[in-house]
Amino acid sequence: MTNLRRRAGVASAVASTTPLSPLSQSRLHRTLLATASIVVVSLLVYANAIGNTFVYDDLELLTQNRLIQGGPSHVVDILGNGYWGGARCDQLYRPLTIWSLAFNSTLNTALGQAGGNPAGFILLNVLLHAAVACTLYRFLLLLGATEALGLAAALLFAVHPLHTEVVVQAVGRAEILALLFGLLFLCAHRKQYHPLVAAIAFTLALMSKESAIAFVGLAVVMDFFFLQPTRRKPLAAYAVYVSVMSVWLGLRASVVGSLPAPHPFVDNPLFDATTSARLATAALVQMKYLALELFPVGLSSDYSYNQIPLASWREPGVFSFFLLAAAGAATALSWRKTRPMVGFALFGYATLFAPTSNVFFAIGTIMGERLAYAPSFLFIILVAYGLGSLARRLNRTFKAAGMICLLALLGFATAARNRTWANEETFFRAQLASAPQSAKAHYNFGAVSAKSGDDRGAIQSYYRAITLLPSYPEPFFNLGNALKRVGAEPQTIIDAYRSAIRLDPGQTKARANLALFLTQVGDFAEARALTAELEKLQPDHPALPTLHERLDQAPATTRNTPFGVGAR
């Protein structure tokens, strides 16, 4: 027996040094050509995004996050802090994403560019997106798909306009890395490598974004539809994955806590909705995602209150979703043995969307195109499979021509969508046009109008935001600032600041600005009260020295003013 094993080992070593057969060489050449095609197409459709500037969350994350500015060598500091690095109060824990952005900043500097140069961040996102599409191609081949199906799905994923929000924003790095390492995890699990290899990929996915935890569920779905009868169920591997999840959950809890963080109502009104309304609205949102997957028209960077009103169970879209889900599940199970790819795509799509669907719990947003990035690859598998079945009787020329036309159509749409993020004014104009019922979109447009010097236009936008959502504190604060700059009536300015404080009792900026303004109009009594509150909330607030100086110079006996002393 020992001699037989030795001979087998020698034979294997000899075989590994022999040249590849013509068939293997041909397959290798096709794989390389397919990979090169995916990368080139990805670069082409996103080439015009390289010149974009930072807008929206990118501005805050990359200019105020000390973890990114500190560089990639501060690994321990990155591991021990939340996603925003103190710039926001949140419970997001994505150390690998932050590390990659810090690396980007350092790489920019090494290349002689400013650390915050947007081109470097966007280019790396595009390359990583191409890597995701290439990994998808490889993964489908592992599942037994034809090379044509794998290439079609990878190219469709690379050019789909729904993915633009993720690729052209630095903050989209979390989605890209989570999917990249999630697919590598599935590949390692499928090939029955040592569980440690798959566990490492899974860990990196979790460190990129929290929702990557769903990839374990996707591995179960994959095994259910593709596990060969001769292969033992990988229970030991799942035990390793569960251990990884446990360690990650413990680490995350120690850094950002385990209790749910408060989220603004404007971002997701489902936090305050009944369970019935939340489920109905979540179902309607899923129908919107499906519509954008099929027809990516009317894309928007904002779906907050009240762009998507709360739904009821009587709405046709809600009923349609559950009918479609039931039909999809029945079809997938009935085709499990004959067409496992269909079942994997259908059940996998639901699995990856589960953590961000608002079905089991409310998350930070009611809807966001970035949330569809990972589940989208499963929908696209289904589309590519369906197109392949429909075109089965067509000759190769017609198939290629049809696919090229579809890719060109989607690619041009993506290239046009890229320019939405060209600069702040373009971005917020597009956001407002796509989300006219969103209070946040009007507030954002007011903020960018004020930034460009158009205070009167900003005031109109703030009032519109307040009309749509009277309990929204931020527009009141910015309204007070804009009214003060245009020289409005003092009482109007004071009322705006007071409303911001009333709606957000922890608001320090409004307290400081109101106190400073009151010292200018002679209402020192309320200014003193506000200053005392400000000292308790933020002892190091930069406005406090000026306030103390003005209050020290005030008359000993403070007179009442027409603005109502202490009226809050």
Secondary structure, 3 states (H helix, E strand, C coil): CHHHHHHHHHHHHHHHHCCCCHHHHHHHHHHHHHHHHHHHHHHHHHHHHCCCCCCCHHHHHHHHCHHHHCCCCCHHHHHCCCCCCCCCCCCCCCHHHHHHHHHHHHHHHHCCCCCCCHHHHHHHHHHHHHHHHHHHHHHHHHCCCCHHHHHHHHHHHHHCHHHHHHHCCHHHHHHHHHHHHHHHHHHHHHCCCCHHHHHHHHHHHHHHCHHHHHHHHHHHHHHHHHCCCCCCCCHHHHHHHHHHHHHHHHHHHHHHCCCCCCCCCCCCHHHHCCHHHHHHHHHHHHHHHHHHHHCCCCCCCCCCCCCCCCCCCCCHHHHHHHHHHHHHHHHHHHCCCCCHHHHHHHHHHHHHHHHHCCCCCCCCCCCCHHHHHHHHHHHHHHHHHHHHHHCCCCCHHHHHHHHHHHHHHHHHHHHHHHHHHCCHHHHHHHHHHHCCCCHHHHHHHHHHHHHCCCHHHHHHHHHHHHHHCCCCHHHHHHHHHHHHHCCCCHHHHHHHHHHHHHHCCCCHHHHHHHHHHHHHHCCHHHHHHHHHHHHHHCCCCCCHHHHHHHHHCCCCCCCCCCCCCCCC
